[in-house]
Amino acid sequence: MTTELETRYPDILPTTVGVAINKLQQFNMLDGGMMLKGLLNVVQWERNSVHQDSKDKISVSRCLQDHIPAIATQLSHSDPITCLAAIQLLAEIRMHKMSTSNVTRICGAFVTFFFKVLKSKDAVYVASALSCCREVVKQLTRSPTASNTLLRFLMEGATAEENAVLLGGREQLSGLSTSDINQLEPALLNANREHSVSLALPRAHSSVFHAGIIGQGLKTRAVGLLLTKEKELANKQAFLGLVWICCCGNAQSQNPSVLQKDGNEPFAGTIHNIRLLPAALNYLAKCLVELTAPDVVYNALHWPEEEFMKVTIERDLQIKKTFDSNPVLWDVMDLISTGPSSLCFCSCIIRGIMATLIAYWDSSRDKMARNSPKQLEASCRLLDCMAKGGFLPVPLCYVGELFPILSPFEVYQLLLNVWRYMKDNPPTPDTEDIQIARDCDVKYTQTIRAVLHSNIDSQGQHYARFFSAEPHQPQPQ
């Protein structure tokens, strides 16, 4: 029957699909999810049908390729079932080359839907939607433009105030859920007006900021949106999984051994036997710098003298605050560190965080560094990224393992020693220079030796790892 209709009306299938997609754009379209599910069933039937041997035959899947931007608009629908049907349909369609404007629209709608899925409490819905999201990203990342656009939108979404708490970040706006916000007291301006005169007098304060109501005690602290550790970890894995797919490009669907011999483009690193593209990692590093650094004045690769930390203290605190509010950025920088040439673009971020940590440990009066768990974790993770990126040679790359058993002053001395090494040996994006093993001069190991000697009772067994013994010279007979 279909063949007979196509014989008399050659454009009947594209026209029918176009009419169906146009109806989805209507605001009073109540059964949009049902229509999308119907199209999904047809596309799946065509894929599994034995009658689709002819490549020249027009199919519904091919017709839908011209309406991908229109289908992507349904990802922002208020009905979760419609959104799920739209992402499932996009996962089944093979995306062809599109214009930059359409790519931007699709990526924007996709990222908005992704973070909306992370907020859902339906485990089955989340698992199905995230599986389709990964398939859509694999389709989009065939184009470098779409891959960079996705990375940009994902990073901006992860650092947004409304999404930071989903990835283990610090709660914004007191961390209130939607139901709690609706039950809040009036705005601060209205509350101040109730406790002040109606007319603002010149050179006088006309508002009173009160801490509570007499007889009722202090104001109750608002309870934030609580997420379990398992939920935060699952959200982080989902987010980092999409970022990882974007950095893989076409490599995820090919044989890694073939890619290694191709030689057309060098690969930055290897994760799960998948080669990460250096261009994608470089773009991800630049996005991270742009979203965390407040300006571009001190974004050079070289490291200045220690005294220069006083000049950039405000800027460095802002970078550290951004990482504290968005812990997932540590995982992003850890992914970037798989490509040493890409981590060089994050030199200003690493320098800023280290400057704040040096200032903290210098002023700390705790007996042990483990009494400050947040700063200790930040110090260890920072040195771990630097070691993985090839910034630090042996034994400087191991000093982070000593921090939990050291005093704050000893941690300060070791970090300052690392700073001096980076000042004399700045990072470089040159691939040839990266492949040359860095040497550690004796002046950078004196502090490490002194720290190990002072803690020889607890760390003596690790001394050989930091300083390998010289080869034994046989005595002449």
Residue pairs with C-beta under 8 A, 6 or more apart in sequence:
2 13
5 12
6 12
6 13
6 58
13 58
13 59
13 60
13 63
14 58
14 63
14 66
17 39
17 60
17 63
17 64
17 67
18 63
18 67
20 35
20 39
21 64
21 67
21 70
21 71
22 70
23 29
23 35
24 32
24 35
24 36
24 70
24 71
24 73
24 74
25 70
25 73
29 35
32 74
32 77
32 79
32 82
33 77
33 79
33 81
33 82
33 84
33 85
36 71
36 74
36 82
36 85
36 86
36 88
36 89
37 85
39 60
39 64
39 89
40 85
40 88
40 89
40 92
42 60
43 60
43 61
43 64
43 89
43 92
43 93
44 92
46 52
46 59
46 60
46 61
47 61
47 92
52 59
61 92
61 93
61 94
64 71
64 89
64 93
65 93
65 94
65 95
65 96
68 90
68 93
68 95
68 98
68 102
68 106
69 98
69 102
69 105
69 106
71 86
71 89
71 90
71 93
72 86
72 90
72 105
72 106
72 109
72 110
73 105
73 109
74 82
74 83
74 85
74 86
75 83
75 86
75 87
75 109
75 110
75 112
75 113
76 83
76 109
76 112
76 113
77 83
77 86
80 120
80 122
80 125
83 113
83 116
83 129
84 125
84 128
84 129
84 132
87 113
87 129
87 132
87 133
87 136
88 128
88 132
90 132
90 136
90 139
91 132
91 135
91 136
91 139
93 139
94 139
95 139
95 140
95 142
97 143
98 106
98 143
98 146
100 145
103 140
103 143
103 145
103 146
103 149
104 149
106 140
106 146
107 140
107 146
107 149
107 150
107 153
108 153
110 133
110 136
110 137
110 140
110 150
110 153
111 150
111 153
111 154
111 157
112 157
113 129
113 133
114 133
114 154
114 157
114 238
114 242
115 157
115 163
115 166
117 125
117 126
117 129
117 130
117 133
118 126
118 163
118 166
118 235
118 238
118 239
119 166
120 126
120 129
130 238
133 238
133 242
134 241
134 242
134 245
137 150
137 242
137 245
137 246
138 245
138 252
138 253
140 146
140 147
140 150
141 147
141 150
141 245
141 246
141 248
141 249
141 250
142 249
142 250
144 249
144 279
144 280
147 246
147 249
147 280
148 280
148 283
150 242
150 246
151 243
151 246
151 247
151 280
151 283
151 284
151 287
152 287
154 239
154 242
154 243
154 246
155 284
155 287
155 288
155 291
155 332
156 291
157 163
158 164
158 167
158 239
158 326
158 328
158 329
159 291
159 322
159 326
159 329
161 172
161 173
162 172
164 170
164 171
164 172
164 325
164 326
165 171
165 172
165 175
165 224
165 225
165 227
166 227
166 232
166 235
167 232
167 235
167 236
167 239
167 326
167 327
167 328
168 227
168 232
168 235
168 236
168 327
168 328
169 325
169 326
169 327
169 328
170 324
170 325
170 326
171 224
171 225
172 325
173 181
174 222
174 224
175 222
175 223
175 224
175 225
176 184
176 222
176 224
176 225
177 225
180 222
180 223
185 191
192 207
192 208
192 209
193 207
195 207
195 208
195 210
196 206
196 207
196 208
197 206
199 206
200 206
211 218
211 219
212 218
212 219
227 235
236 328
236 331
239 328
240 328
240 331
240 332
240 335
243 284
243 332
243 335
244 271
244 276
244 335
245 252
246 280
246 284
247 276
247 277
247 280
247 281
247 284
247 335
248 274
248 275
248 276
248 277
248 280
249 277
249 280
251 259
251 267
251 274
251 275
251 276
251 277
252 274
256 270
256 273
256 274
256 275
259 267
259 275
260 267
260 275
265 277
265 278
265 279
266 278
266 431
267 275
267 276
267 277
267 278
268 275
268 276
268 277
268 278
268 281
268 338
268 339
268 340
268 341
268 342
269 275
269 276
269 281
269 338
269 339
270 276
270 338
271 335
271 338
276 338
276 339
278 339
278 341
278 342
281 335
281 336
281 338
281 339
281 342
282 339
282 341
282 342
282 345
284 332
284 335
284 336
284 342
285 336
285 342
285 343
285 345
285 346
286 345
288 329
288 332
288 333
288 336
288 346
288 349
289 299
289 345
289 346
289 348
289 349
291 322
292 319
292 322
292 323
292 329
292 349
293 299
293 315
293 319
293 348
293 349
293 352
294 315
294 318
294 319
295 315
297 315
298 312
298 315
298 348
299 348
300 347
300 348
301 344
301 347
301 426
301 427
301 428
301 429
302 423
302 426
303 347
303 351
303 419
303 422
303 423
303 426
304 423
305 423
306 416
306 419
306 420
306 423
309 316
309 355
309 358
309 359
312 352
312 355
313 355
313 356
313 359
315 352
316 351
316 352
316 353
316 355
316 356
317 356
319 349
319 352
319 353
319 356
320 352
320 353
320 356
320 357
320 378
322 329
323 329
323 330
323 353
323 378
324 374
330 381
330 385
333 343
333 346
333 349
333 385
334 381
334 384
334 385
334 388
336 342
336 343
336 346
336 389
337 343
337 385
337 386
337 388
337 389
338 388
339 389
340 389
340 390
340 391
340 427
340 434
341 429
341 430
341 431
341 434
342 429
343 350
343 385
343 386
343 389
343 390
343 391
343 427
344 389
344 427
344 428
344 429
345 429
347 426
347 427
350 382
350 385
350 386
350 391
351 422
353 378
353 382
354 382
354 415
354 418
354 419
357 375
357 378
357 379
357 382
357 415
358 412
358 415
358 416
358 419
360 372
360 375
361 369
361 375
361 379
361 408
361 409
361 411
361 412
361 415
362 408
362 409
362 412
364 372
364 375
364 408
364 412
365 408
366 372
366 407
366 408
367 407
368 405
368 406
368 407
368 408
369 375
369 376
369 403
369 404
369 406
369 407
369 408
369 410
369 411
370 376
370 404
370 405
372 408
376 403
376 404
376 411
379 400
379 403
379 411
379 415
380 400
380 401
380 403
382 400
383 392
383 397
383 399
383 400
383 418
384 400
386 392
386 397
386 418
387 396
387 397
387 398
387 400
389 427
390 434
390 438
391 422
391 427
392 418
392 421
392 438
393 437
393 438
393 439
393 440
394 440
394 466
395 440
395 445
395 448
395 465
395 466
395 467
396 417
396 418
396 421
396 440
396 444
396 448
398 465
398 466
399 414
399 417
399 418
399 448
401 462
402 414
402 451
402 452
402 455
402 459
403 411
403 414
405 455
405 458
405 459
406 414
406 451
406 455
410 451
410 454
413 447
413 451
414 447
414 448
414 451
417 444
417 447
417 448
420 444
421 440
421 444
425 438
428 434
445 467
448 466
449 467
452 459
452 460
452 462
452 463
452 466
456 463
